Amino acid sequence: MGNTSKIIRYTMFGLLYFSQGAILSYFTALNSLYLLSFDLTMSQIGLMGTIALIPFVLKIFLGMLSDRVNLFNLGHRKPYIVFGLLVQAACLLIVPQINPGTHFWLFVSLAFLLQTGMAIYDTCTDGLALDTTPRAEEGTIQGFMVGGRALGVVMISAVIGLVVQNTSWSMAFYALAVLSLLPLPLVLRVKESPRPPERKFEWKAFKAFKKRGIIALSLLGALYSLIINAANQLVNPFLQTEFGIQITTAGFITTVWGIGVVVGGLTGGRLTDSIGQRRSVHWAIGISTFSIIVLSFILSPAMAWPLVIAFGVAYGYYETVYFAISMKSSDPRIAASMFAILMAIANIGTGIGLGVSGAMVDSIGYRWTFVVIGVLNLAAIPLLSVIFNKKQAVDSQPSYL
């Protein structure tokens, strides 16, 4: 594969995750403000958010669908990705036409459909990466995806508010629809090769989850996600409580953190491919542990900026390494399904971490909570000898685009 095709390929995966990051940024940062402008209650907003996230719980089944069904004989990944992108864009074009104050359930249904489109192309993007990425590039491709998503979050969190303020909410949704379609021309260039017999979907492949290495990898996913997301949740509340920073400053803090994630993803991916996954995950544990603990030593708002960027780099690096290891360990017969399950377990860790870290702050304060979370990260080290035991590995030989 030539350098030009590699660049196009990396760009496609980065743009697919950029599109996802852009929409996620809207839903996490601005959707509640949009709905409040129609006099909805916070209970209604919370209910809508819960229902809209259901498709991401169903990602495992979407993965099984694409693993099993060659849609219209166009492929196991490409047609699903195209369909998901088109659904997301269409929903964003329809959003301004519905008044959530008077047609609440219609709006909720549209949000559910939009997130379903995102879940479809997200799952099948992972599947396409698993199907087509050579071992030597697993870290690099995950770096582009992690970095692309973070870049989407950074750009939208910084720009979409200005679009709304200077034009209208409708223009913001139309802009998001356009961003949703950015990856489409590159996706349409993809030509999926016929699936060889050894990659044919088999239910017995799920027995991989009985292996000690996969169990250990699942635990690592839950633990890493618990650690980095628990710490991330506390940064802005800590700075607001300790130093009284303004909401606008908190927004800029989040932006520089996101820039750090982009850097961590892109550089961490290449580094992982250079030094190997086992060595790289050791580095990720060490760097993230240090970067979380030093957050507890912030003594002024000025100190926060470089330390938050450093934490963002560690966050992006650790996430990239874990995704790359998960790629290597996924059985090619159930690639999208297995990867989706590993990500679902990591999301469970996130949920636990968000709840536990909040309770810890109430009992021991922000600074000690950062220290405890950082030290807890070291619990991942014993899992590595099991994960990288060659007898536990799941081998795969990917094909090329």
N, C-alpha and C positions, 0 to 999 in steps of 0.2 A: 504494500500500500504506500503510495507516494506521499510526500509532505503536504501537497495541496489537498489531497483527499482526507488526510488526517486532520488538517486545520478545519475543513468543512465539517467533518464528523464531530470534532470537539465543539465547534461553534453550535452545531445543531443541538447537542445535548445541553450545552450551556444555556441556549435560548429557551429550550423546553422548561428548564428549571427556573430561568428568569421569569417566564410567563407565570409559572406557579407562584414564585415569590412575590410578584407584583400583586396578584389577587389575594394571597394570604395577608399581605401587608394591609390591604384595604380592609379586609374582614377583621383583623385584629386591632387596627388603629382607628378606623373612621366609620365603619358600618354603624356602630352604636350612635354616633353623632348624627348620621343621616336619618336614622329611624327616630331619634328623639325630636328631630325637626317636624315630624308628623304626629307628635304628642303620644307616641307609644310609651308604655311603661317599661321599666327595666326588667320586669318579669317576662313580658312579651319578648323583649330583645334577647333575654337569656334563653327562653324556650326556642326561639328561632335559631340561635347559635347552636344549641344542642342538636336540633333536628338536622340542620345543615351539615353537621359533622358526621352524621351517620354513614354516608358513603365511604368515609375513610376507615370506618370499622369494617365495612364490607369489602375492602381492598383485597383481602385474601381470596374471596370468591371471584372477584374480577381477575385476579392473577390466574386462578384455575381455569377460568373461561378462555383467556388468551393462550394459556399453555395448551389447552385441548383443541380449540376451534380455530381453524384457518378460515377467517371471515371472508366469504365470497371468493375464496381461493386467491386472495390478495396478500395473505400473510397472517402470521400470528401476532404481530405487533403494529405494523404500519397503519392498517385500516382503523384499528382501535384508537391510535394516537390522533389520526386525522379527525375521526368522529368526535373524540373528546374535546379537541381544540375548537371545532366548529360549534359544538354544544355550548361551551363556555362563552365564546364570542357572541353567539346568538342571544344567550340569556342576558349578557351585559347590555346588548342593544335594546332588549325589551324592558329591562329594569326601570328606566325613567318613565315608561308608559303606565306603570302600576303605582297607585297610591297605597302604600302599606297601612295607612291609617284607616282607610275604608275597605280595603281588600287584603286584610292581613294574611289570611291563609293562602290566598293566591300568591302573595309575595313570598311566603314561606316555601311554597311548592317550587317556585322559581329558584329560590336560593338552594333548595335541595337538588334540583336538576343541574344547576350550575356546578355545585360541588361534586355531583356525580360525574359530570364531564371531566372535571379536574382529576378526580380519583382514577378514572379510566386511563387518561393519557399519562398520569404519574406512574401508575402500576406498569403500564406497557412500555414506557420509556425505560424504566428499570429493567424490564424483561429484554428489551432490545439491546441495552448495554451489556447485559449478562450473555446474550446470545452471540454478540459480535466483537467483544473486547478481548484481545489477547492478554495473557497473564501479565506480560511486561508493561501493560498500559492501564491496569485496573486502578491504580492509585491516581494516575493522571486524569482518567475519565471521571472518577468520583470527585476529584478536585474541581473540575470544570462544572460539575453539577452542583456541588455544595456552594462554590463561588458564584455561580449563576443565580441560584435562589437568593443568596444573601444580597447580591447586587440588585435584584428586583425589589427586595425589601427596602434597601437603602434609598434607591431612586424614588420609589413610590411614596415612602414616608416623608421624603424631603420635598417632593414636587406636587403630589396630588392635592395637598391642602391649598397650595397657591393656585392651582387650577380652579378649585371650587370657589375660592375667595374672589378670584378675578373674572371668572366666567359663570359657571353653574355646575350643579351636581350632574346634570345630564351630560355636559361636556366631559366630565371626569369619567363617567361610565363609558362613553364612546371612546375615550382615549384608552381605557383598559381593554376594550374590545379589540382595538387595533393592536395593542401589545400582545394580546392573546394569539394573534395570527402571525406574529413575527417568525416563529419557527416553521410555519407551514411550508414555504417554498423548499426548505432544506429537507423536511420530512418526505415530501413528495418525490425527492430524488432517490430515496432509499429503495434498493431492490433486495428484498429478502430472498435468500437462497432456500431451496426446498429443504425441509428438515430431515436430516439423516435418521435412520432407524434407531440409533442409540440416543437420540433426543426426543423420541416419541413419548408423549405423556403416559406415565404409569403410576397408578395409585400406590404401588409398593415402594415407590421412591420416597414417600413420606416417612418410611422407616428410618430415614436419615436422622430424624429428630430423637431417636432413641440412642444415638451415638453420644458418647461422653464429650467429644469435641464440639458437637453442635449444641449440646446442653450448656457447656461452658461458654460458648460464643453467645448464646441467648442471655446468659447471666451477665456477661460483659456488656452486652447491649443495654440491658436494663440499668446496670450500674453506671455506665458512662453517661447515659441519657439523664439519669437521676441527678448525677453530680453537676454536669455543666448547665442544665436547665434550671436546677434549683438555685445555683449561684447567679445565673443570669437574671432570674426573677427578682433578686434582691438588690441589684445594683442601684437602680433609680430610687426605690424607696429608701435605701440606706443613705444616699446622697441628699435626698429631700429631708429626711429626718435629722441627719447630722449637720447639714450646712444650709438647709432651706433653699435649695436650688429651685428656679422657676420651671414651669412645665415646658417652656420653649427650650430651656437648657437641657432638660431631660430628653427632649426629642433629638437634640444634637448629640447628646451622649450616646443614644441608641444608634444614631447614624454612624458615628466613628467606630462604635462596636461592630456594626455591620461591615464597615470597610475592613476592619481587622479580620472578620470571618472570610471575606473574599480573599484577602492575602493568605490567610491560613489554609484555605481550601486549595488555592492554585499552587502555592509553593509546597504545601504538605503532600499534595498528590504526586508531584514530580519527585519529591524527596523519598516518598514511600517506594516508588518504583526503583529508585536508585539504591537504597540501603536495605530493602526487604521489609515485609510487613511485620515480622516479629520484632525486629529492632526498632522499627518506626513506632509501633504501639507502645514500646517501653518509653521512647522519647515523648510520645503524646501524653502518657500518664505523668511523667515527670514535669513537663512544661505546664500542663493544665493544673496539676497540684500546686506548683509554685505560683502560677498566675492567680489562682483563687485565693490562696493564703495571703498574698501581698495586698489583695483588696482590703483586707482588714486593717492595713497600716495607712490607709488614706487619711491624711490629716488636714487636707484643704481641697476645695474644688479644683484647684490648678493641678494637684497631684493626680486627680481622677483621670484626666484625659489620656496620658500615656499608659496608665495601668489598665484602663478599660480597653484601649486598643490592643494591648498585649493579651488581655483575656479573650478578646475577639479572635485574635490569631490562633490562640490555643484551642478555642472552641471549634473553629473551622478545621484545624489540623486534626483534632481528635475525631470529629465526625467523619472526615474524609477517610481516615485510617480504618475506622470501624466499618464503613460502607464497603471499602475495598476488600477487607477480610471476609465480609459477608458475601461479596461477589465470588470470591475464590471458593468459598465453602458451599455455595448453592449447587444442588444437583441439576444438571442441564435438562433433565426430563421434566422438572417442575420448577424451572428457574424463577419465573415471576411469582409463583405461589410461595416458594420457600423464602425468597427475599422479602415478600410482603409480610410473611409471618414473623421473620426476624425483626422487621421494622415495627410491627405491631407490639412485639414484646418490649422493644426499646421505648415505645410510646407509653406503655404501662409504667415503665421506670420514670418517665417524665411526670406522669400523673402523681405517682407516689412522692417524687422529689418536691413538686410544687406544694403539696400538702404538708410534708414533713418539715421543709425549710421554714414555712410560715409559722408552724408551731414552735420550732426551735428559736426563732427570733423573739417570740413572746416570752420565752423562758430564759434565754441566755444572752439575747441581744444580737445585733447584726454582726459585730466584729468576731465574736466567738463562733457564730454560726458559719462564717466564711472559713474559719480555721478547721472546724469539725468536718465540714463538707470536703475541704481540700485533703485532709488526712484520710477520710473515708475512701478517697480515690485509690489509695494504695491497696485496698482490698482486691483490686483487679489483678494484681501481679500473680497470685497463685493460679489464676485461671489460664494464664498464657501457656504454661507448660502442657496443659491438656489440649488447648485449642490448636497448638502447633505441633502436636504429636502426629507424625506422618501417617500412622496407622488410622488416625481419626479423620484424615483429610478426605474431601470429596473431589475427585479429579474431574477435570473437564477440558476439552480442547475446543475453544471457540472458533467459529467461522468468521469470515471477514465480510464487511459491507462491499 
